[in-house]
């Protein structure tokens, strides 16, 4: 019979063997001499000054070099006893990934699997290095009677189906089955002798996870920057080896213009070898020999001011821009922000501003262009030979393209402004002024609500960044509660609460642009928010009113109560009999009274009351069925459909019982 193979049961057998056999003890000690000093803390040691990583407490190592100082950018050392350790090399070059842009926590199951894989690899390899299996087989074939009996007893305790084959072999010369001998040959492996105490998986998981996020510590700065651009989420060391030629080409640019390196991936590879690859003129010229097709429209920017602004920004801002610059609307947003002093703004604030306006900027820009085109007769400009206003009579042989103030013609409006402005930056500034000031007000508001925050927390102002592994650690460092941190990014007014990153205010801006041809420098985002609240209410009311008017012939109806407003037990009950008032109640309370019950209310089948008390902070909406001339309680709710407590339900029921006798006998 084969012995059972659960580690926990063979652990006692293995320890017994080490105790009774000096050979087994020697095999065990040989392994411990090699790896017994391994801990989760010394498996990955980083020397940031030498750009060196020692693996498995110095057993193996990795060294990284700048292109000018060494032939290879990475030197790997995975030799032991004169032999290449391919299993370890494969694990560290292929299976282990270093995170660059994906900073979310790694899943615990994944980490456990990786840690167990590395631990098992160490245990297996060290047993091979000491030739453990062969030595144990020889040991088992040379046991004395006492040793065989002790070991058999231990094995039978571990597996009640095990037969004492070792005793029979020693006493009777009966052959030990080969499969049993093979299984028993693993008994001196550390995984059985030491069990779970050797390199505990939980501690190894944490150490492994930290190492996955440590590439910036051991790689030369320029090399890490290149890899972060080339592999936006993660990379392994084999990726580095495979891309050594690319790294050499980009290394100079990473050292001199590292923040701009994201734009290099938009260029043809042969351009990388040019010393002026990232020079400013390339961002202002239409040159397909430099830029790839993915950039779409060339040049990247029409105005030197935008390029000058670009070159002053951080890698954090520019990496996002290089990924999104193919959207013309993003170019519009950059141009608008180039007229704003951003020197005191944190890169994360600038980036959040660009992201907030990345699509809406185009519509506001077109609206401004249309105003100026009408006022200054742009289409009649001497230099404009390719565009004309939509709706104007056009002959069949006229090659001009007719455009309207639509997002579909964004590129054409950009071209028209460039054509008319030529080198007149004053005109460009005027066209972008309103958009610039709106973007500035948003940026300043973000600065205002974050000015007392530690700089380290500014990287987490947007909800998606709060999924990163270090978010809660940084909060704890500064003793800030997550909810307190998040609450500062909400705009509030009466019953309205929206995130500052939500489109709520942005949706209103085009309407604001139509109504305001001039926007003052003093414009505040909070002021825009309050205007947006009023606008949203009007839009909601108008849309809902139009919808309900199709179903309800009248906008007001006769109240069931003898008076519109009634007082009972310290509470004020207002019967809602006006469509405007019902819509307002639905909007303020965020419930479906208007949509679901207005028709029944107008037909006399349902009655709703607004319920309030000067002694009670919150207000409620009560709904009642009206049957056979009497009110029947249906529901009582706070805003957001939150049910009222039983005490208030009882008061509402008492009110209905008090009111019913006062109602007319017929509905």
C-alpha positions in Angstrom: 0.0 0.0 0.0 1.2 3.5 -0.7 1.4 5.9 2.2 -1.0 8.7 2.2 0.5 12.0 1.0 -1.1 14.7 3.1 1.7 16.9 4.3 0.2 17.3 7.8 0.2 13.5 8.3 3.6 12.8 6.7 5.1 15.7 8.8 5.3 13.5 11.9 6.7 10.6 9.9 9.4 12.8 8.3 10.4 14.2 11.7 10.6 10.7 13.2 12.9 9.6 10.3 15.2 12.6 11.0 15.3 11.7 14.7 16.2 8.0 14.2 18.6 8.3 11.2 21.8 10.3 11.1 21.7 10.0 7.3 18.2 11.6 7.2 19.3 14.2 9.6 22.3 15.0 7.4 20.0 15.3 4.3 17.7 17.6 6.2 20.7 19.7 7.4 22.2 20.0 3.9 18.9 21.6 2.8 18.8 23.9 5.7 22.3 25.0 5.1 21.2 26.1 1.6 17.8 27.6 2.3 17.2 27.5 6.0 18.0 31.2 6.3 15.4 32.1 3.7 12.7 34.5 5.0 9.9 36.4 3.3 11.9 39.5 3.9 15.2 38.4 2.3 13.9 36.7 -0.8 13.9 40.0 -2.7 16.6 42.5 -1.7 17.0 45.7 -3.7 20.1 47.8 -4.0 18.7 51.0 -5.6 22.1 52.6 -6.0 23.6 49.7 -7.9 20.4 48.9 -9.7 20.7 45.3 -8.4 18.3 42.8 -7.1 19.3 39.8 -5.0 16.9 36.9 -5.1 16.5 34.2 -2.6 18.9 35.8 -0.1 21.6 36.4 -2.6 21.5 33.0 -4.2 20.6 34.6 -7.6 20.8 38.2 -8.8 19.7 40.6 -11.4 21.7 43.7 -12.5 20.5 46.5 -14.7 22.7 48.9 -16.7 22.2 52.1 -18.8 23.0 51.5 -22.5 26.3 53.5 -22.4 27.8 51.5 -19.5 27.2 47.9 -20.6 26.5 45.7 -23.6 23.4 44.2 -22.1 20.8 46.2 -20.2 20.2 43.3 -17.9 22.5 40.6 -16.5 20.9 37.6 -14.9 22.7 35.2 -12.6 20.8 32.0 -12.1 23.7 29.5 -11.6 24.1 27.1 -8.7 26.8 24.6 -8.4 28.0 25.4 -11.9 24.6 24.7 -13.5 22.0 27.1 -14.9 18.8 26.9 -12.8 16.3 27.2 -15.6 13.2 26.6 -13.4 14.1 29.7 -11.3 15.1 31.7 -14.3 11.8 30.9 -16.0 9.8 31.9 -13.0 11.5 35.3 -12.4 11.7 36.2 -16.1 8.3 35.1 -17.2 5.9 34.4 -14.3 6.7 37.5 -12.1 5.2 40.7 -13.4 6.0 44.3 -12.4 3.1 46.7 -12.2 3.3 50.1 -13.9 0.0 51.7 -14.6 -2.3 49.0 -13.0 -1.9 50.0 -9.4 -5.0 48.2 -8.0 -4.4 45.5 -5.4 -3.5 42.1 -6.8 -6.1 39.5 -6.0 -5.3 37.5 -2.9 -6.0 34.2 -4.7 -3.5 35.2 -7.4 -0.9 36.2 -4.8 -1.4 33.0 -2.9 -1.0 30.9 -6.0 2.2 32.8 -7.0 3.7 32.6 -3.5 2.9 28.9 -3.3 4.4 28.3 -6.7 7.7 30.1 -5.7 7.8 28.3 -2.3 7.2 24.9 -4.0 9.9 25.6 -6.5 12.4 26.4 -3.8 11.5 23.2 -1.9 11.7 21.0 -5.0 15.0 22.5 -6.2 16.8 22.3 -2.9 15.9 18.6 -2.6 17.3 18.0 -6.1 20.5 20.0 -5.2 21.2 17.7 -2.2 20.2 14.6 -4.2 17.7 13.9 -1.5 15.5 11.3 -3.2 18.4 9.0 -4.1 19.9 9.3 -0.7 16.7 8.5 1.1 16.2 5.4 -1.1 19.6 4.2 -0.1 18.8 5.0 3.5 15.6 3.0 3.4 17.4 0.0 1.9 19.9 0.1 4.8 17.6 0.5 7.8 18.2 -1.7 10.9 15.3 -3.6 12.4 14.5 -1.1 15.1 14.5 1.8 12.6 12.3 -0.1 10.2 9.8 -0.9 13.0 9.7 2.7 14.2 9.2 4.1 10.8 6.5 1.5 9.9 4.6 2.3 13.0 4.7 6.0 12.2 3.5 5.3 8.6 0.7 3.1 9.9 -0.5 5.9 12.2 -0.5 8.2 9.2 -2.3 5.7 7.0 -4.3 2.8 8.4 -4.1 0.9 5.1 -0.3 1.0 5.1 1.5 -2.4 5.4 4.8 -2.6 7.3 6.9 -3.2 4.1 10.1 -1.8 5.7 10.0 -4.3 8.6 9.2 -7.2 6.2 12.1 -6.1 4.0 14.6 -6.0 6.9 13.4 -9.2 8.6 12.3 -11.3 5.7 14.1 -9.7 2.7 10.7 -9.1 1.1 11.0 -6.6 -1.8 9.8 -3.0 -1.2 7.3 -2.1 -4.0 8.9 0.5 -6.2 6.0 3.0 -6.0 6.2 2.8 -2.2 10.0 3.4 -2.3 9.5 6.3 -4.6 6.9 8.0 -2.4 9.0 7.4 0.7 12.0 8.9 -1.0 10.5 12.3 -0.5 10.3 12.0 3.2 13.3 14.1 4.0 12.1 17.0 1.8 11.7 20.3 3.8 8.0 20.4 2.9 7.5 17.3 5.0 10.1 17.8 7.7 9.4 21.6 8.3 5.8 21.6 7.1 4.2 25.0 6.9 6.8 26.6 9.2 9.2 27.0 6.3 8.6 30.2 4.4 4.9 30.8 5.6 2.8 31.5 2.5 1.0 34.5 4.1 4.2 36.4 4.7 5.6 35.4 1.3 2.4 36.8 -0.3 3.1 40.2 1.1 6.7 40.2 0.2 5.9 39.0 -3.3 3.3 41.7 -3.7 5.6 44.4 -2.6 8.3 43.2 -5.1 5.7 43.4 -7.9 5.4 47.1 -7.3 9.1 47.8 -6.8 10.4 48.2 -10.4 11.0 52.0 -9.9 13.3 51.2 -7.1 15.8 49.0 -8.9 15.6 50.1 -12.5 17.5 53.1 -13.8 15.1 56.0 -13.8 15.1 56.4 -17.6 14.7 52.6 -18.2 11.7 52.5 -15.9 10.1 55.4 -17.6 10.5 53.7 -21.0 9.0 50.5 -19.8 6.1 52.3 -18.1 5.3 53.9 -21.5 5.9 50.7 -23.5 3.9 48.6 -21.1 1.2 50.8 -19.6 -0.1 48.1 -17.2 2.6 45.6 -16.4 5.8 44.0 -17.8 8.0 41.0 -17.0 11.8 40.8 -17.3 11.5 38.9 -20.5 9.7 41.9 -22.0 12.7 44.0 -21.0 15.1 41.6 -22.6 13.1 41.5 -25.8 12.8 45.3 -26.0 16.5 46.2 -25.4 16.9 47.8 -28.8 13.8 50.0 -28.3 15.1 51.0 -24.9 18.5 52.0 -26.3 16.8 54.1 -29.0 14.6 55.9 -26.4 17.0 56.2 -23.6 18.4 59.6 -24.5 14.9 61.0 -24.9 13.9 59.5 -21.5 16.8 61.2 -19.9 16.3 64.6 -21.6 12.5 64.8 -22.1 11.2 62.0 -19.9 7.9 63.7 -19.3 7.2 63.8 -23.1 8.1 60.2 -23.7 4.5 59.2 -24.2 4.4 61.1 -27.5 7.3 59.0 -28.8 5.0 56.0 -29.1 3.0 58.0 -31.5 6.0 58.5 -33.7 7.6 56.1 -36.3 10.3 54.0 -34.7 13.0 55.3 -37.1 12.4 58.8 -35.7 13.5 57.7 -32.2 17.2 57.7 -33.3 17.0 61.4 -34.0 18.2 63.7 -31.3 15.4 66.2 -32.0 12.6 63.6 -32.1 10.7 65.4 -29.3 11.5 68.9 -30.4 8.7 71.5 -30.3 8.5 72.1 -34.0 7.3 68.6 -34.6 4.2 69.2 -32.5 3.3 72.1 -34.8 4.0 70.6 -38.2 2.0 68.2 -40.3 4.6 65.5 -41.0 3.4 61.9 -41.7 7.1 60.9 -41.8 7.3 61.6 -38.1 3.8 60.8 -36.7 2.0 57.5 -37.1 -1.5 57.3 -38.6 -3.0 56.7 -35.1 -2.5 60.4 -34.4 -5.2 61.0 -37.0 -5.2 64.7 -37.6 -1.9 66.7 -38.1 -0.4 68.8 -36.8 -1.0 68.0 -33.1 -1.4 71.6 -32.3 -2.1 74.8 -34.3 -0.6 77.3 -31.9 2.9 77.6 -30.3 1.3 78.6 -27.0 -0.4 75.2 -26.6 2.9 73.4 -27.3 4.8 75.7 -24.8 2.2 74.8 -22.2 2.5 71.1 -23.1 6.2 71.1 -22.5 5.8 72.5 -19.0 3.5 69.7 -17.8 4.3 66.6 -15.8 4.5 63.1 -17.0 1.3 62.3 -15.3 -0.6 64.8 -17.4 1.3 64.1 -20.7 1.0 60.4 -20.5 -2.8 60.8 -20.5 -2.7 63.4 -23.3 -0.5 61.2 -25.5 -3.0 58.4 -25.2 -6.0 60.7 -26.0 -4.5 63.4 -28.3 -6.1 61.7 -31.4 -9.4 63.2 -30.2 -9.6 66.7 -31.6 -11.7 67.7 -28.6 -8.7 67.0 -26.3 -6.6 69.3 -28.4 -9.3 71.9 -28.0 -9.2 71.5 -24.2 -5.4 71.8 -24.1 -5.4 74.9 -26.2 -8.0 76.5 -23.9 -6.1 75.6 -20.8 -2.9 77.0 -22.3 -4.4 80.5 -21.7 -4.7 79.7 -18.0 -1.9 80.0 -15.5 -1.5 76.4 -14.3 1.9 76.8 -12.6 0.5 76.5 -9.1 -1.9 73.6 -9.8 -1.0 70.1 -8.9 -0.6 67.8 -11.9 -3.5 65.7 -10.7 -5.7 68.8 -10.6 -4.7 69.7 -14.2 -5.3 66.2 -15.4 -8.7 66.1 -13.7 -9.7 69.3 -15.4 -8.6 68.1 -18.8 -10.5 64.8 -18.3 -13.6 66.6 -17.2 -13.7 68.8 -20.3 -12.3 66.3 -22.8 -15.5 65.9 -24.8 -17.6 69.0 -23.8 -14.8 71.4 -24.7 -15.5 70.8 -28.4 -19.1 71.9 -28.3 -18.3 75.1 -26.3 -15.5 75.9 -28.7 -17.8 75.5 -31.7 -20.4 77.7 -30.1 -17.8 80.4 -29.6 -16.5 80.0 -33.1 -20.0 80.3 -34.6 -20.5 83.6 -32.7 -17.2 85.1 -33.9 -17.7 83.7 -37.5 -21.0 85.5 -37.7 -19.8 88.7 -36.1 -16.5 88.9 -38.1 -17.6 87.2 -41.4 -15.0 84.5 -41.2 -16.4 82.6 -44.2 -15.8 85.7 -46.3 -12.2 86.0 -45.2 -9.7 86.2 -48.0 -7.7 83.2 -46.8 -10.8 81.0 -46.5 -11.2 79.1 -49.7 -12.4 75.7 -48.4 -15.3 76.3 -46.1 -18.8 77.9 -46.2 -21.7 78.1 -43.8 -24.4 75.4 -44.1 -27.6 76.6 -45.7 -25.9 79.1 -48.0 -26.7 78.6 -51.7 -23.8 76.7 -53.4 -23.2 76.1 -57.1 -22.4 72.6 -58.4 -18.8 73.5 -59.2 -18.1 75.2 -55.8 -15.5 72.9 -54.0 -16.1 74.4 -50.6 -17.4 72.3 -47.8 -20.6 73.5 -46.0 -20.3 73.3 -42.3 -22.8 73.9 -39.4 -22.1 74.5 -35.7 -22.1 70.8 -35.1 -19.6 68.5 -33.4 -19.4 66.7 -36.7 -17.5 69.6 -38.1 -15.0 70.1 -35.2 -11.9 69.7 -37.4 -13.3 72.1 -39.9 -14.0 74.8 -37.3 -10.4 74.3 -36.0 -9.1 74.8 -39.5 -11.3 77.9 -40.1 -10.1 79.5 -36.9 -6.5 78.8 -37.8 -7.0 80.2 -41.3 -8.6 83.4 -40.2 -6.3 84.0 -37.2 -3.1 83.2 -39.0 -0.6 84.5 -36.4 -3.1 86.6 -34.5 -3.0 85.1 -31.1 -5.2 87.8 -29.8 -8.1 86.5 -31.8 -7.4 82.9 -30.8 -7.4 84.0 -27.1 -10.8 85.8 -27.6 -12.4 82.7 -29.2 -11.1 80.4 -26.4 -11.7 83.0 -23.6 -15.0 81.7 -22.3 -13.9 78.0 -22.4 -10.7 78.9 -20.7 -12.4 80.8 -17.9 -14.9 77.9 -17.3 -12.1 75.4 -17.2 -10.1 77.7 -14.9 -13.1 78.0 -12.5 -13.3 74.2 -12.3 -9.5 73.9 -11.7 -9.5 76.6 -9.1 -12.5 74.9 -7.3 -10.6 71.6 -7.2 -7.6 73.5 -5.8 -9.7 75.2 -3.2 -11.3 72.0 -1.8 -8.0 70.1 -1.8 -5.7 72.9 -0.5 -5.6 71.5 3.0 -4.9 67.9 1.9 -1.4 66.4 2.0 0.1 66.3 -1.4 0.3 62.5 -1.3 -3.5 62.3 -1.3 -4.1 64.4 -4.4 -3.4 61.3 -6.5 -6.6 59.8 -5.2 -9.1 62.6 -5.7 -11.0 60.7 -8.4 -13.0 57.5 -7.5 -11.1 55.2 -9.9 -7.8 56.1 -8.3 -9.2 55.2 -4.9 -9.1 51.6 -6.0 -5.3 51.6 -5.9 -3.5 49.5 -3.3 -2.0 52.4 -1.4 -5.1 54.6 -1.0 -6.1 53.4 2.4 -2.5 53.2 3.6 -2.0 56.9 2.8 -5.3 57.8 4.4 -4.2 56.1 7.6 -0.9 57.8 7.5 -2.6 61.2 7.7 -5.4 59.9 10.0 -8.2 60.7 7.5 -11.4 58.7 7.3 -12.3 57.5 3.7 -15.8 59.0 4.0 -14.4 62.3 5.2 -12.0 62.4 2.3 -14.7 61.6 -0.3 -17.3 64.0 1.0 -15.3 67.0 0.1 -15.7 66.2 -3.6 -19.5 66.7 -3.5 -21.4 69.8 -4.5 -24.5 70.4 -2.3 -27.6 72.6 -2.6 -30.9 71.9 -0.8 -31.9 68.4 -2.0 -29.2 68.2 -4.6 -25.9 66.4 -4.0 -23.6 65.5 -6.9 -19.9 64.7 -7.3 -17.7 67.5 -8.6 -16.6 65.0 -11.2 -20.1 64.3 -12.3 -21.5 65.8 -15.6 -24.2 67.7 -13.7 -22.6 71.2 -14.1 -21.0 70.3 -17.4 -24.4 69.5 -18.9 -25.5 73.0 -18.2 -22.5 74.8 -19.7 -23.6 74.9 -23.3 -26.8 76.6 -22.2 -24.7 78.9 -20.1 -22.6 79.8 -23.2 -25.6 80.6 -25.3 -26.9 83.0 -22.6 -23.5 84.6 -21.8 -21.4 86.0 -24.6 -19.0 87.4 -21.9 -17.8 85.4 -18.9 -16.1 87.4 -16.1 -12.8 86.4 -14.6 -14.5 86.1 -11.3 -16.6 83.2 -12.4 -16.8 80.5 -9.7 -17.6 76.8 -10.1 -19.9 76.9 -7.1 -21.9 79.7 -8.7 -22.2 77.7 -11.9 -23.4 74.7 -9.8 -26.2 76.7 -8.2 -27.2 78.0 -11.7 -27.1 74.4 -12.9 -29.4 73.2 -10.1 -32.0 75.7 -11.2 -31.5 74.8 -14.9 -31.8 71.0 -14.2 -35.0 71.6 -12.2 -36.5 73.6 -15.0 -35.5 71.0 -17.6 -36.8 68.1 -15.4 -40.1 69.9 -14.7 -40.6 70.9 -18.4 -39.8 67.3 -19.6 -42.0 65.7 -17.0 -44.8 68.2 -17.4 -44.8 67.6 -21.2 -44.9 63.9 -20.7 -47.7 64.1 -18.1 -49.8 66.5 -20.2 -50.1 63.9 -22.8 -51.8 61.6 -20.3 -53.5 64.1 -18.0 -55.9 66.7 -19.6 -55.8 69.1 -16.6 -53.0 70.6 -14.6 -55.0 71.1 -11.4 -58.0 69.4 -9.8 -60.4 69.7 -6.9 -58.9 68.7 -3.5 -60.7 65.9 -1.5 -59.9 67.7 1.8 -62.1 70.5 2.9 -59.0 72.7 3.0 -55.8 72.5 1.0 -53.7 72.7 4.1 -54.7 70.9 7.3 -53.2 70.8 10.8 -53.3 67.7 13.0 -51.4 66.8 16.1 -48.6 69.3 15.5 -48.2 68.3 11.8 -49.1 70.2 8.6 -50.7 68.1 5.8 -50.8 69.8 2.4 -52.9 68.0 -0.2 -51.1 68.0 -3.6 -53.6 68.9 -6.4 -51.4 70.8 -8.8 -49.2 69.2 -11.4 -46.4 71.7 -10.9 -46.4 71.1 -7.2 -46.5 67.3 -7.6 -43.5 67.5 -10.0 -41.6 69.6 -7.5 -42.4 67.1 -4.7 -41.0 64.3 -6.9 -37.9 66.2 -7.8 -37.2 67.3 -4.2 -37.9 63.9 -2.7 -36.4 61.9 -5.6 -39.4 59.5 -5.8 -41.9 58.5 -8.5 -45.0 60.3 -7.3 -45.4 62.4 -10.5 -44.6 59.6 -12.9 -46.5 56.8 -11.2 -49.4 58.4 -9.4 -50.3 61.8 -11.1 -52.8 60.3 -13.5 -54.6 58.4 -10.8 -54.6 61.6 -8.6 -56.1 63.6 -11.5 -58.8 61.0 -11.8 -59.6 61.1 -8.1 -58.4 57.6 -7.4 -55.3 58.5 -5.4 -54.5 61.4 -3.0 -51.0 62.6 -1.9 -50.1 64.9 1.0 -46.9 66.7 1.9 -46.4 66.1 5.6 -44.2 68.4 7.7 -43.8 69.6 11.3 -41.9 72.6 12.8 -40.6 70.2 15.4 -39.3 67.6 13.0 -36.3 68.2 10.7 -37.3 65.9 7.9 -40.4 66.1 5.7 -42.4 63.3 4.2 -44.8 62.4 1.4 -47.9 60.4 2.2 -50.0 58.5 -0.4 -53.6 57.3 0.0 -56.0 55.4 -2.1 -59.4 57.0 -2.5 -62.2 54.4 -2.5 -65.9 54.7 -1.8 -65.4 58.3 -0.7 -62.8 57.5 1.9 -59.0 57.7 2.2 -57.1 54.5 2.7 -53.5 54.7 3.8 -51.0 53.4 1.3 -47.4 54.7 2.0 -45.4 57.3 4.0 -41.9 58.0 2.8 -38.9 60.2 3.4 -36.8 61.3 0.3 -35.2 58.6 -1.7 -38.1 56.2 -1.0 -37.0 55.6 2.6 -39.9 54.2 4.6 -41.1 56.2 7.6 -40.9 54.7 11.1 -44.0 53.2 12.7 -44.6 56.2 15.0 -45.1 58.5 12.1 -47.2 55.9 10.2 -49.5 55.8 13.3 -49.8 59.6 13.2 -50.6 59.5 9.5 -53.3 56.8 10.1 -54.8 58.9 12.9 -54.9 61.9 10.6 -56.7 59.9 7.9 -59.2 58.6 10.5 -59.8 62.2 11.7 -60.2 63.5 8.1 -62.4 60.8 6.6 -65.6 61.9 8.4 -65.1 65.4 7.1 -65.0 64.3 3.4 -68.0 64.7 1.2 -70.1 61.6 1.0 -69.5 61.2 -2.8 -66.1 61.3 -4.5 
